[in-house]
Amino acid sequence: MNAPFIVRTRPHIAVIGAGPGGLAAAMLLAARGLRVTIFERDSVVGGRTRTLQAEGGYRFDLGPTFFLYPRVLREIFASCGADLDDEVELIRLDPLYRLIFAGTDPLTIDATPDLDRMEAEIAKINPADAQGLRRFMADNRAKLAAFRPVLERPFDGLADYLSPAMAKGLRHLRPWASVNDDLARHFCDPRTRLAFTFQAKYLGMSPFRCPSLFSILSFLEYEHGIFHPRGGCGAVSAAMARVAERLGVEIRLNAAVERIVFEGNRAAGVDVAGTRHAIDAVVVNADFAHAIPGLIPPVQRPQWPDGKIAAARYSCSTFMLYLGIEGALPGLAHHTILLAEDYRRNLAQIEAGEIPDDPSIYVQAATQTDPSLAPDGHSALYILVPVPNLRNGLDWAATTQHCRRLALDRLKAIGLHDIEPRIRSERIVTPQGWRDDFAVGYGATFNLAHDMRQMLHLRPRNRFGRGRGVYLVGGGTHPGSGLPVIYEGARISTRLLMEDLGVAAAATPGD
Ligand SMILES: Cc1cc2nc3c(=O)[nH]c(=O)nc-3n(C[C@H](O)[C@H](O)[C@H](O)COP(=O)(O)OP(=O)(O)OC[C@H]3O[C@@H](n4cnc5c(N)ncnc54)[C@H](O)[C@@H]3O)c2cc1C
């Protein structure tokens, strides 16, 4: 552990970025009596988890639409004297989502947390696989229980692997197996396996490469539910900002941090628009690949020199269409996932830096559950197409219209034939837009890839760099990307920060 700082009466912590990780960290630190200032370069809070206000009164989530495993955020709210369920209405969805296996004879199933009904849905794919469901659930229940301690603690080095609890959890990593390999133990039909492994895409990864541990993603959906926060996931970020402000956090919008200033090896200030703010520690929530090279001098991060950041492996990107639609969308599910007929080819094309010719797409029609997101008699449609990140050098100025056409044409496969004449508002975000407008390095929307060479102590660490006083939160640090793990990461990093400052952290359940 690093030596404690000399503690002033009320240490001042700067949080760079008001994304989910930054907001959670600010709440936790302020609740322990620290003075916290969030500096956010944008004019709104939430980062990728924000609400987009579109012309004509339509509202969309910019990024996350699946709110999973609220337990972590509920605990964070409770430790701050607030109640998540008082601040945001969480609507549990059933069905969870509609899955369409594309092809000449498409197959549709409605995934449901009701296991009897789900067995019947799986039987539509392959009757032999229905009996694998309860085994899959039991197996992953045990896996999550064993692995939770790994997700709830920092990994500073090899010594962190030595405790018995770690050994038990890490056994489940099975680094030689992918999620797809792992699921073969339960389901024989490749389509059933896909129904329980496409969730690797939440990490921007292929189920054929993503470590087997991540079969817990689909388990979490079936066991703990998928929620739609009324108003969208952006409403959760807004609630976090509200609670943070109640706790005394100052949120400065349109305030990009230019650099972290070090005195010796200690973070001592942040520069914002020509003004230096003295600090005792800094929490960096800004996207790792985008921000770290500019914020922290290389001498302070010998483990992550610029060359290593540039050469790291990153998630795929996403091409986004946010459409305000006149009229209703009868029969459309809240979430629909269209899985390409040749899913492997779809992934291979993305990995090769090509736009898939027959892409998988994800469509959210949040107004099916939450009419507040569009004017009366209108609907809001969010379309996501996984595409290569910017490392492959695609020219997005030349590719955007092609991708838009591809996405609109794919809507027919989910039963939406008459959309184009009804479009009343339209916004596109390309990988280039993710980079230039939303400060996402390489447009890699799900951060650093979650492969075994970039996980645990090999991921940028929660207590970061060679000096003192810099902590990371967000998808680029341990445990990784996705809202529940980002919130958990904020607990880990703030615990380290408070330990280093000699401030008592709130107890984490399970500690
Ligand atoms: C399209 C998409 C869909 C997703 N879907 C889901 C989902 O359904 N469920 C799920 O759990 N997760 C999902 N995710 C993943 C993840 O949960 C979100 O991306 C999440 O918002 C990442 O949070 P973060 O804490 O890393 O910070 P970010 O959301 O990246 O926020 C970082 C903040 O830092 C700010 N910043 C950057 N540089 C500076 C600077 N120099 N000074 C000040 N501020 C700065 C940025 O403006 C931003 O506000 C999705 C992501 C995307 C993009």
PDBQT file of the ligand as one rigid body, heavy atoms in Angstrom, charges set to zero:
ROOT
HETATM    1  C1  LIG A 601     -23.827   2.125 -27.572  1.00  0.00    +0.000 C 
HETATM    2  C2  LIG A 601     -23.540   1.593 -26.183  1.00  0.00    +0.000 A 
HETATM    3  C3  LIG A 601     -24.404   0.705 -25.597  1.00  0.00    +0.000 A 
HETATM    4  C4  LIG A 601     -24.145   0.231 -24.306  1.00  0.00    +0.000 A 
HETATM    5  N1  LIG A 601     -25.061  -0.588 -23.728  1.00  0.00    +0.000 NA
HETATM    6  C5  LIG A 601     -24.903  -0.951 -22.440  1.00  0.00    +0.000 A 
HETATM    7  C6  LIG A 601     -25.975  -1.599 -21.762  1.00  0.00    +0.000 A 
HETATM    8  O1  LIG A 601     -27.048  -1.824 -22.353  1.00  0.00    +0.000 OA
HETATM    9  N2  LIG A 601     -25.786  -1.947 -20.457  1.00  0.00    +0.000 N 
HETATM   10  C7  LIG A 601     -24.620  -1.657 -19.796  1.00  0.00    +0.000 A 
HETATM   11  O2  LIG A 601     -24.500  -1.984 -18.599  1.00  0.00    +0.000 OA
HETATM   12  N3  LIG A 601     -23.596  -1.002 -20.412  1.00  0.00    +0.000 NA
HETATM   13  C8  LIG A 601     -23.706  -0.634 -21.703  1.00  0.00    +0.000 A 
HETATM   14  N4  LIG A 601     -22.714   0.097 -22.323  1.00  0.00    +0.000 N 
HETATM   15  C9  LIG A 601     -21.369   0.210 -21.713  1.00  0.00    +0.000 C 
HETATM   16  C10 LIG A 601     -21.130   1.202 -20.542  1.00  0.00    +0.000 C 
HETATM   17  O3  LIG A 601     -21.964   0.905 -19.474  1.00  0.00    +0.000 OA
HETATM   18  C11 LIG A 601     -21.271   2.668 -20.852  1.00  0.00    +0.000 C 
HETATM   19  O4  LIG A 601     -20.491   3.001 -21.951  1.00  0.00    +0.000 OA
HETATM   20  C12 LIG A 601     -20.887   3.579 -19.688  1.00  0.00    +0.000 C 
HETATM   21  O5  LIG A 601     -21.432   4.860 -19.862  1.00  0.00    +0.000 OA
HETATM   22  C13 LIG A 601     -19.381   3.768 -19.513  1.00  0.00    +0.000 C 
HETATM   23  O6  LIG A 601     -19.193   4.479 -18.324  1.00  0.00    +0.000 OA
HETATM   24  P1  LIG A 601     -17.836   5.130 -17.844  1.00  0.00    +0.000 P 
HETATM   25  O7  LIG A 601     -17.949   5.342 -16.366  1.00  0.00    +0.000 OA
HETATM   26  O8  LIG A 601     -16.695   4.347 -18.350  1.00  0.00    +0.000 OA
HETATM   27  O9  LIG A 601     -17.796   6.598 -18.444  1.00  0.00    +0.000 OA
HETATM   28  P2  LIG A 601     -18.299   7.322 -19.758  1.00  0.00    +0.000 P 
HETATM   29  O10 LIG A 601     -19.752   7.079 -19.939  1.00  0.00    +0.000 OA
HETATM   30  O11 LIG A 601     -17.374   7.052 -20.873  1.00  0.00    +0.000 OA
HETATM   31  O12 LIG A 601     -18.113   8.838 -19.291  1.00  0.00    +0.000 OA
HETATM   32  C14 LIG A 601     -16.844   9.465 -19.234  1.00  0.00    +0.000 C 
HETATM   33  C15 LIG A 601     -17.061  10.955 -19.078  1.00  0.00    +0.000 C 
HETATM   34  O13 LIG A 601     -15.778  11.616 -19.034  1.00  0.00    +0.000 OA
HETATM   35  C16 LIG A 601     -15.908  12.864 -19.725  1.00  0.00    +0.000 C 
HETATM   36  N5  LIG A 601     -14.567  13.348 -20.090  1.00  0.00    +0.000 N 
HETATM   37  C17 LIG A 601     -13.713  12.837 -21.030  1.00  0.00    +0.000 A 
HETATM   38  N6  LIG A 601     -12.564  13.561 -21.072  1.00  0.00    +0.000 NA
HETATM   39  C18 LIG A 601     -12.688  14.530 -20.131  1.00  0.00    +0.000 A 
HETATM   40  C19 LIG A 601     -11.830  15.599 -19.687  1.00  0.00    +0.000 A 
HETATM   41  N7  LIG A 601     -10.600  15.782 -20.199  1.00  0.00    +0.000 N 
HETATM   42  N8  LIG A 601     -12.282  16.433 -18.715  1.00  0.00    +0.000 NA
HETATM   43  C20 LIG A 601     -13.519  16.268 -18.169  1.00  0.00    +0.000 A 
HETATM   44  N9  LIG A 601     -14.369  15.280 -18.559  1.00  0.00    +0.000 NA
HETATM   45  C21 LIG A 601     -13.956  14.424 -19.515  1.00  0.00    +0.000 A 
HETATM   46  C22 LIG A 601     -16.787  12.500 -20.913  1.00  0.00    +0.000 C 
HETATM   47  O14 LIG A 601     -17.363  13.643 -21.507  1.00  0.00    +0.000 OA
HETATM   48  C23 LIG A 601     -17.826  11.587 -20.240  1.00  0.00    +0.000 C 
HETATM   49  O15 LIG A 601     -18.907  12.329 -19.728  1.00  0.00    +0.000 OA
HETATM   50  C24 LIG A 601     -22.963   0.623 -23.598  1.00  0.00    +0.000 A 
HETATM   51  C25 LIG A 601     -22.094   1.534 -24.206  1.00  0.00    +0.000 A 
HETATM   52  C26 LIG A 601     -22.387   2.031 -25.469  1.00  0.00    +0.000 A 
HETATM   53  C27 LIG A 601     -21.475   3.077 -26.048  1.00  0.00    +0.000 C 
ENDROOT
TORSDOF 0
